[in-house]
């Protein structure tokens, strides 16, 4: 029997992981750096519409985004979205080692996307929908900002200015 395959984080542009740090977990920002996402147009300034863009996201949302960046983790989350499953059954759904699946489960759990319950020697996993709340809020904001930008483009094309719209509304 050959050696077990080691879990390899195959994201280009990422350095080697630090010893003792699970793959997919956040690293502290570099000095002077920021882990915040840029605002619309690559800027961290508020959108032109004066919306409530805060220049970034909270650490829990950043962690959820990093965890969900890996396709296998998204697949695991889909498996446990509506039912609690034991780790062995989750691992059986993938063609990787149980150790690799265990590492993925740990990343998802640390990101607040899974709950783990012990039943004797078994570990049972279920998705935590509330773990996606910050991500949903971010996406809702981005969607609203995109719709507002589209509205402004259409209005500009038709020659409608904000003053005329407010007078008509």
C-alpha angles and dihedrals in degrees: 000000000000128000116281115260112254119230109257123192101223101191111130115232096030120115125228113290120256117251111266094019117110117233113264096024118127124262121214112264117264115260107286089008129115134216090205122118116241119251124245112314092021093290127120089215121105117272117269090253090068093245124162098267105157097194096253148001136274119268093253091057091047089051092049091050092051092048093049093048090083112078095215091056090052088051091051090050090052090051093055098034095102105017140038112246134186117245091246093057091048090050091049089061092064135061094228133089122283087242091059091049089047090054091050090050090051092052091049092046093048089050089056094246097114137040122213123210124185120220106180105302094341124096115212122199132201132173118258105218091190087063087071095051095099092046091049090050090051092049092046089053093047091048092050091047091050092050090048091050090050090049091051091050092051092046092048090050090052093044095247114146127196093255092056091047092051091048091050094044 
